[in-house]
Amino acid sequence: MQSLSQPSDFPISHKWIMYTRLRTNQIILENAILYLLFAILIYTPVFGFLTTLPIRIWDESRLAINAYEMYKNGNLWITFFDGQPDLWNTKPPFLIWMQAALMHLLGVNEVAVRLPSAMACFITCLSIIIFMHRFFSSVWPGFIAVIVLISMRGYINTHATRTGDYDAMLTLFTTLYCLLFFAFLQSGKIIYLYGFFINLSLAFLTKSTASLLFLPGLAAYSIINGSFRHLIRNRHTWIAFIICLMPILGFYLIRESLNPGYLSAVVKNEWGGRFLSTIENHDHSSFYYFDNFIDFQLKEWYIFVPAGIVTGLLSNDKKLASLALFILVIVFAYFILISLSQTKLEWYDVPMYPFIAIFIAFFIWIVANILKNTSAVTDHLNSKLVPALLCFFICLGPYRNIVHKTYKPEEYAWDKEFYEIGYYLKKGIKAEVGLNHTKLLYDGYNAQIKFYIHILQDKGIDIQLSSWDDLHIGDIVIAHQQYVKGYIADHYKNIVLYTSGQINNYLILGRQ
């Protein structure tokens, strides 16, 4: 008789337990490898070279100054600009809180300003993987969606994930609340309903009314799904709504009490202003976003979007088909709303990209599954490698372009003037050029310059923004704008001490 220690004599239950354990360990190892690969692939597009570009002139620089002044004065409720309550940027301060906190941890620099956006992108990607993994019991659909997402020019871009603007953080919370809403409709678990409202609240505290643009699509889907009446009658809906509303109302009431006139500025700037009227000449045709998709934002990917929609909706997998319908409804509704808005800016479409990436992932995943069952493929390849190889083949070009753009960011012709002085001031911070006892001359909106001057002054360097029509003998001044340099040449005796590109350092000898 053979010993019971021999595997062939194990009871069937023991064999099954051993097989289950081995299979579980194998799955854990495979998933761990994929998550590690995810971390490696996402690092450069999201976190790499965050300090390469100087602080951008418009929104990013405004937020950077808001965060710097909050960091200095410790006032968490009122955002300041030039020492005064900021009534131009009237958004709630959630992002600015993050930036100010990082200035305490990391110092005042570009990383502190931009890292919240990068982290928001990372968490968005991780959330997609986790959601898709639980929904499809496979890590591959989410992994493919994330690789597609970080290969999109419209998402890995300035004013999205690469700069200290609102939109990456907004996209994190809108993505979460939409996915949690769908999860609640599918499972009925109350925790998802509360998660939906919590993330809706955080989205609103990030970018105000822009956070609400997915709600019409969610309402439309719940009507199609037949769950709208249940939502309205569910007492947890109203409890969660009140919980969501309390921090929003609390912030606005506190800010208004501390800074009277804030609410009227909010109404003027945000609550209907941009949708109903054109702000700062940002008027475009109704096809602006569609054309931008094809020409730039989704240049390598737009052809896959209709393929993903069709394959998703026609899938035999009911779960996949229901998710495809959900995404189609909310993205379509969102797209219509921003297209109808009188003020159109290219980054208003950023919150759509995670869902567009999921659509494209549907197509790649379904094609991969078809190929896995094709003998011509499986005779030469391990079926487990098919999704990886197909994803690699399709995503390699767009991903490489994104990495290149991250490493060597493009500078538009109209931005070079702003960037050049930014690069110069960054050199001053690194002590590569001497900026002590100098005056910087600049005409126009100058938040990006003020940010670097704050850093230099905090380092003990005497540099001031100055007016070019009131210079004195012995002043050392820095100028790079042509008409400012022309004014100096016409009105002052001077010696050019140093030239770097368009930037001149002058010693003022007196008036002409």
C-alpha positions in Angstrom: 0.0 0.0 0.0 1.3 3.5 -0.9 1.9 6.0 1.8 -0.7 8.6 2.3 2.0 11.3 2.0 2.1 10.7 -1.7 0.1 13.2 -3.7 -1.7 10.5 -5.6 -3.3 9.3 -2.4 -4.5 12.7 -1.2 -8.3 12.9 -0.8 -10.0 14.9 -3.6 -10.8 17.7 -1.1 -7.2 18.1 -0.2 -6.1 18.1 -3.9 -8.8 20.8 -4.6 -7.6 22.9 -1.6 -4.0 22.7 -2.9 -5.0 23.6 -6.4 -7.1 26.5 -5.2 -4.3 27.8 -3.1 -1.8 27.5 -6.0 -4.2 29.2 -8.4 -5.0 32.0 -5.9 -1.3 32.6 -5.4 -0.7 32.6 -9.2 -3.5 35.2 -9.7 -2.1 37.4 -6.9 1.3 37.2 -8.4 0.0 38.1 -11.9 -2.0 41.0 -10.6 1.0 42.2 -8.5 3.1 42.2 -11.6 0.4 44.2 -13.5 0.1 46.8 -10.7 3.9 47.1 -10.7 3.9 47.6 -14.4 1.2 50.2 -14.0 3.3 52.1 -11.5 6.3 52.0 -13.9 4.4 53.1 -16.9 2.5 55.9 -15.2 5.5 57.5 -13.5 7.0 59.5 -16.3 3.8 60.8 -17.9 2.3 61.8 -14.6 5.2 62.6 -12.2 8.2 63.0 -14.4 9.8 66.4 -15.0 7.1 68.4 -13.1 9.6 71.2 -12.6 10.7 71.5 -16.3 8.3 74.2 -17.3 8.1 77.4 -15.3 4.8 78.3 -13.7 2.4 79.1 -16.4 1.1 82.7 -16.7 -2.7 82.3 -16.3 -4.7 80.1 -13.9 -1.7 78.1 -12.6 0.2 81.2 -11.5 -3.0 82.7 -9.9 -3.5 79.5 -7.9 0.2 79.4 -7.0 0.0 82.9 -5.5 -3.3 82.0 -3.7 -1.5 79.0 -2.2 1.6 81.0 -1.3 -0.3 83.7 0.5 -2.4 81.1 2.3 0.9 79.4 3.3 2.2 82.7 4.6 -0.9 84.1 6.3 -2.4 80.9 7.6 -6.0 81.9 6.5 -7.7 78.8 5.3 -11.0 80.4 4.4 -10.1 83.4 2.3 -7.8 83.1 -0.8 -5.7 86.2 -1.2 -3.9 87.8 -4.2 -1.5 90.7 -3.6 -2.6 90.8 0.0 -6.3 91.3 -0.8 -9.2 88.8 -0.9 -9.3 87.3 -4.4 -12.6 88.1 -6.0 -11.5 87.1 -9.5 -10.7 83.5 -8.6 -13.8 82.7 -6.6 -13.5 78.8 -6.6 -13.7 77.0 -3.3 -10.2 76.3 -1.9 -9.8 72.5 -1.7 -7.0 72.5 -4.3 -5.3 75.5 -2.8 -5.4 73.8 0.6 -3.5 70.9 -0.9 -0.9 73.2 -2.5 -0.4 75.3 0.7 0.0 72.1 2.8 2.6 70.9 0.3 4.5 74.2 0.5 4.8 73.5 4.3 6.2 70.1 3.5 8.2 70.6 0.4 8.9 74.3 0.3 7.6 76.9 -2.2 8.3 75.4 -5.6 6.7 74.0 -8.7 6.4 70.6 -7.2 4.2 71.8 -4.4 2.0 73.6 -6.9 1.7 70.7 -9.4 1.9 67.5 -7.2 -1.8 67.6 -6.2 -2.8 67.4 -9.9 -0.3 64.5 -10.5 -1.6 62.7 -7.4 -5.2 63.2 -8.5 -4.3 61.7 -11.9 -2.6 58.7 -10.1 -5.6 58.1 -7.9 -8.0 58.4 -10.8 -6.0 55.7 -12.7 -5.8 53.5 -9.7 -9.6 53.9 -9.1 -10.4 52.9 -12.7 -8.3 49.7 -12.3 -9.9 48.8 -9.0 -13.4 49.4 -10.3 -12.9 47.5 -13.5 -11.2 44.7 -11.6 -14.1 44.2 -9.3 -16.7 44.7 -12.0 -15.1 42.2 -14.5 -13.1 40.0 -12.1 -10.0 40.8 -14.2 -7.4 43.5 -13.9 -6.9 43.7 -17.6 -9.8 46.0 -18.7 -8.9 48.6 -16.1 -5.2 48.3 -16.9 -5.8 48.8 -20.6 -8.1 51.8 -19.9 -5.4 53.4 -17.8 -2.7 53.0 -20.4 -5.0 54.5 -23.0 -5.8 57.4 -20.6 -2.2 58.3 -19.9 -1.5 58.2 -23.6 -4.1 60.9 -24.4 -2.9 64.4 -25.2 -6.0 66.0 -23.8 -5.5 64.4 -20.4 -1.7 64.4 -19.9 -1.4 68.0 -20.7 -0.9 71.5 -19.2 -4.0 72.7 -17.4 -4.9 69.0 -16.8 -2.5 66.7 -15.0 0.8 68.5 -15.7 0.1 71.8 -14.0 -1.3 73.2 -10.8 -4.8 73.8 -12.2 -8.2 72.6 -11.0 -9.0 70.1 -13.7 -7.1 67.0 -12.6 -8.5 67.2 -9.1 -12.0 67.8 -10.5 -11.7 64.9 -12.8 -10.7 62.6 -9.9 -13.9 63.4 -8.0 -16.2 63.4 -11.0 -14.8 60.0 -12.1 -15.3 58.6 -8.6 -18.8 59.9 -8.1 -19.9 58.6 -11.5 -18.5 55.1 -11.0 -19.9 55.0 -7.4 -23.3 56.0 -8.8 -23.2 53.2 -11.3 -22.0 50.7 -8.6 -24.9 51.7 -6.4 -27.5 51.2 -9.2 -25.9 47.8 -10.0 -25.6 46.5 -6.4 -28.0 48.6 -4.3 -25.3 48.9 -1.6 -26.0 52.1 0.4 -22.2 52.7 1.0 -21.8 53.5 -2.7 -24.6 56.0 -2.5 -22.9 57.8 0.3 -19.6 57.6 -1.5 -21.3 59.2 -4.5 -22.4 62.2 -2.5 -19.2 62.6 -0.6 -17.2 62.8 -3.9 -19.8 65.1 -5.3 -19.2 67.4 -2.4 -15.4 67.3 -2.8 -15.8 67.9 -6.5 -17.9 71.0 -5.8 -15.3 72.2 -3.2 -12.7 71.9 -5.9 -14.3 73.7 -8.9 -17.8 74.8 -7.9 -20.5 74.4 -10.5 -18.2 72.6 -13.0 -18.6 69.6 -10.7 -22.3 69.4 -11.5 -22.1 68.8 -15.3 -22.3 65.0 -15.1 -25.5 65.2 -13.0 -28.0 65.6 -16.0 -26.4 62.5 -17.6 -26.7 60.5 -14.3 -30.3 61.5 -14.0 -31.0 60.5 -17.6 -29.4 57.1 -17.1 -31.3 56.4 -13.9 -34.5 57.1 -15.9 -33.5 54.8 -18.7 -32.4 52.2 -16.1 -35.8 52.5 -14.3 -34.2 53.4 -11.0 -34.9 57.2 -10.8 -38.1 56.8 -8.8 -36.4 54.5 -6.3 -33.6 57.1 -5.9 -36.0 59.9 -5.2 -37.9 57.8 -2.7 -34.9 56.4 -0.9 -34.4 58.1 2.4 -30.6 57.5 2.2 -30.5 59.7 -0.9 -31.7 62.7 1.1 -29.6 61.9 4.1 -26.5 61.7 1.9 -27.5 64.8 0.0 -27.7 66.8 3.3 -24.3 65.4 4.3 -23.0 66.5 0.9 -24.5 70.0 1.2 -23.3 70.8 4.7 -19.6 71.4 4.0 -20.4 73.3 0.8 -22.9 75.7 2.5 -20.6 75.9 5.5 -17.7 77.1 3.4 -19.7 79.7 1.5 -21.3 81.1 4.7 -17.9 81.3 6.5 -16.2 82.9 3.5 -19.1 85.5 3.0 -19.1 86.3 6.8 -15.3 86.9 6.7 -15.2 88.5 3.3 -18.6 90.3 2.5 -19.2 90.5 -1.2 -17.8 87.1 -2.0 -21.1 85.5 -2.8 -22.0 88.3 -5.3 -18.6 87.7 -7.0 -19.4 83.9 -7.1 -22.7 84.5 -8.8 -21.1 86.9 -11.3 -18.1 84.7 -12.1 -19.5 81.1 -11.9 -23.2 80.6 -11.4 -24.4 80.9 -14.9 -21.9 83.6 -16.0 -19.7 81.4 -18.2 -22.5 79.3 -19.5 -24.8 82.1 -20.5 -22.2 84.7 -21.7 -18.7 84.8 -23.3 -15.9 85.5 -20.8 -12.6 87.0 -21.9 -13.4 86.4 -25.7 -13.4 82.6 -25.3 -16.2 82.1 -27.9 -16.0 79.2 -30.3 -18.4 77.3 -32.5 -20.6 74.5 -31.2 -18.2 72.0 -32.9 -15.2 73.4 -31.0 -14.7 70.3 -28.8 -15.5 67.8 -31.5 -12.9 69.4 -33.8 -10.4 69.7 -31.0 -10.8 65.9 -30.3 -9.8 65.1 -33.9 -7.1 67.7 -34.3 -5.3 67.4 -31.0 -6.9 66.0 -27.8 -7.7 62.5 -29.1 -5.6 62.7 -32.3 -4.4 59.1 -32.0 -7.5 57.7 -30.4 -10.7 59.2 -31.8 -11.1 56.4 -34.4 -11.3 53.8 -31.5 -14.1 55.6 -29.7 -17.0 54.6 -32.0 -15.5 51.1 -32.1 -15.6 50.9 -28.3 -19.1 52.2 -28.2 -20.4 49.7 -30.7 -18.5 46.7 -29.2 -19.5 47.7 -25.7 -23.2 48.1 -26.4 -23.5 44.9 -28.5 -21.5 42.8 -26.1 -23.0 39.5 -25.0 -21.7 40.4 -21.5 -24.6 42.1 -19.9 -22.4 43.9 -17.3 -20.2 45.3 -20.0 -23.1 46.4 -22.1 -24.8 48.1 -19.1 -21.5 50.0 -18.3 -21.1 51.0 -21.9 -24.7 52.4 -22.0 -24.0 54.3 -18.7 -20.8 55.8 -20.0 -22.4 56.7 -23.4 -25.3 58.6 -21.7 -23.2 60.6 -19.2 -20.4 61.5 -21.7 -22.9 62.5 -24.4 -24.8 64.7 -21.9 -21.6 66.3 -20.6 -20.4 66.9 -24.2 -23.7 68.6 -25.1 -23.5 70.9 -22.1 -20.0 72.1 -22.6 -20.7 72.6 -26.3 -23.8 74.7 -25.5 -21.8 76.9 -23.1 -21.1 80.4 -24.4 -17.6 80.3 -22.9 -15.5 77.4 -24.3 -12.0 76.5 -23.1 -10.0 73.5 -24.3 -9.7 72.0 -20.8 -13.4 71.9 -20.0 -13.5 68.5 -21.7 -10.9 66.9 -19.3 -13.4 65.1 -17.1 -14.6 63.1 -20.0 -11.3 61.4 -20.8 -11.4 58.6 -18.1 -14.7 57.4 -19.5 -13.6 57.7 -23.1 -10.5 55.6 -22.2 -12.8 53.0 -20.8 -14.7 52.9 -24.1 -11.5 52.3 -26.0 -10.5 49.6 -23.5 -13.8 47.8 -24.2 -12.8 47.5 -27.8 -9.2 46.4 -27.1 -10.4 43.9 -24.4 -13.1 42.4 -26.6 -10.8 42.0 -29.6 -8.1 40.5 -27.2 -10.7 37.9 -26.0 -11.6 37.0 -29.6 -8.0 36.6 -30.5 -7.4 34.4 -27.3 -9.9 31.9 -28.7 -8.4 31.9 -32.2 -6.3 28.9 -32.9 -4.0 30.8 -35.3 -3.0 32.9 -32.3 -3.1 30.4 -29.4 -1.0 27.9 -31.4 1.9 30.4 -31.2 1.2 32.4 -28.0 0.2 31.9 -24.5 -3.4 33.2 -24.4 -2.6 35.2 -21.2 -0.1 37.3 -23.3 -2.7 38.4 -25.9 -4.2 41.4 -24.0 -0.7 42.6 -23.1 0.6 42.3 -26.7 -2.5 43.9 -28.2 -2.4 46.8 -25.7 1.4 47.2 -26.4 0.8 47.3 -30.1 -2.0 49.9 -30.0 -0.7 52.1 -27.2 3.0 52.2 -28.0 2.9 55.1 -30.4 0.6 57.4 -28.4 2.4 56.6 -25.1 5.8 57.3 -26.7 4.5 60.7 -27.9 3.3 61.6 -24.5 6.6 60.6 -22.8 8.5 62.7 -25.4 6.2 65.7 -24.8 6.6 65.3 -21.0 10.4 65.3 -21.4 10.5 68.1 -23.9 7.4 70.2 -23.4 6.2 72.2 -26.4 6.2 76.0 -26.1 3.7 77.8 -28.3 5.1 81.0 -29.9 2.8 83.2 -27.8 4.1 81.6 -24.6 7.8 81.9 -25.2 8.0 85.4 -23.7 6.4 84.2 -20.5 8.5 81.1 -20.3 11.8 82.8 -21.0 11.6 85.1 -18.0 10.4 82.1 -15.9 13.5 80.0 -16.9 15.7 83.0 -16.1 14.2 83.4 -12.6 14.5 79.7 -12.0 18.3 80.0 -12.7 18.4 82.8 -10.1 16.8 80.5 -7.5 19.5 78.0 -8.3 22.2 80.8 -8.0 23.2 80.2 -11.6 22.7 83.9 -12.4 23.0 86.8 -9.9 19.7 88.6 -9.2 20.5 90.4 -5.9 19.8 94.1 -5.9 17.9 94.1 -9.2 14.6 95.5 -10.4 12.5 93.4 -12.8 10.5 95.4 -15.4 7.3 93.8 -16.7 4.2 95.1 -18.4 0.9 93.2 -18.0 -0.4 90.4 -15.8 2.5 89.2 -13.8 1.4 86.4 -11.3 3.9 84.0 -12.7 6.8 86.4 -12.1 5.5 87.3 -8.6 5.6 83.6 -7.7 9.3 83.4 -8.4 10.1 86.8 -6.8 8.4 85.5 -3.6 10.8 82.5 -3.7 13.8 84.7 -4.3 12.9 87.2 -1.6 12.3 84.3 0.9 15.9 83.3 0.1 17.1 86.7 1.0 17.6 88.0 -2.5 16.8 91.7 -3.1 14.7 91.7 -6.3 11.7 93.9 -6.9 9.0 94.3 -9.5 9.4 97.9 -10.6 8.0 100.5 -13.0 10.2 101.3 -16.0 9.2 105.0 -16.0 10.8 105.7 -12.6 14.3 104.4 -12.7 17.4 106.0 -11.0 21.1 106.2 -11.5 22.8 102.9 -10.4 19.7 100.8 -10.8 20.3 97.3 -12.3 17.2 96.4 -14.2 16.0 93.2 -16.0 13.8 93.5 -19.1 12.8 91.1 -21.8 9.7 92.6 -23.5 10.6 94.5 -26.6 8.6 97.6 -25.9 10.0 97.8 -22.4 13.6 97.5 -23.7 12.7 100.1 -26.3 11.5 102.5 -23.6 14.7 102.1 -21.7 16.8 102.7 -24.8 14.7 105.9 -25.6 14.5 107.4 -22.1 17.6 106.3 -20.2 21.4 106.3 -20.6 22.4 102.7 -19.9 24.9 100.0 -20.2 23.9 96.4 -21.1 25.6 94.3 -18.5 24.3 90.9 -19.6 22.2 89.3 -22.3 20.5 86.0 -22.3 18.2 85.4 -25.2 15.7 88.2 -25.2 16.6 89.1 -21.6 18.8 92.1 -21.0 20.4 93.3 -17.7 20.9 97.1 -17.7 22.9 99.5 -15.5 21.0 102.8 -15.5 23.3 105.8 -15.9 20.6 108.5 -15.9 17.8 109.9 -18.1 18.3 110.8 -21.7 
